[in-house]
């Protein structure tokens, strides 16, 4: 991949991770028919897994898997921090904590899986094949 395509891929991963974090943060307070649903946690989990796998595949590196989760985590924590004016977007209740935990665990899981797959590929193993043969 040439430098322009690589830079554009990193920029795309960066923008999508920021959008995912901001969108999920604003979904934390979502209420459907008066009931608070943990939709933000679902968005964070599915989004981080999808974006991490896509980033690793497109960029062909572990950094492609790490970068979206790291950016998401920084933005989500920033939006969950109380500002001097008293504003906070990600509330500290169950839905806010679930959003942060599920998104973080999903991002970490993608990093772990892609690291294991890249290690096995570097050793010449076929993913899913029994070890030791």
Secondary structure, DSSP 8 states (H G I E B T S, - for coil): --HHHHHHHHHHHHHHHHHHHHHHHHHTT-EETTEE--HHHHHHHHHHHHHHHHHHHHHTSSHHHHHHHHHHHHHHHHHTS--TTS--SS-SSHHHHHHHHHHHHHHHHHHHHHHHHHHHHHTT--TTS-TT-
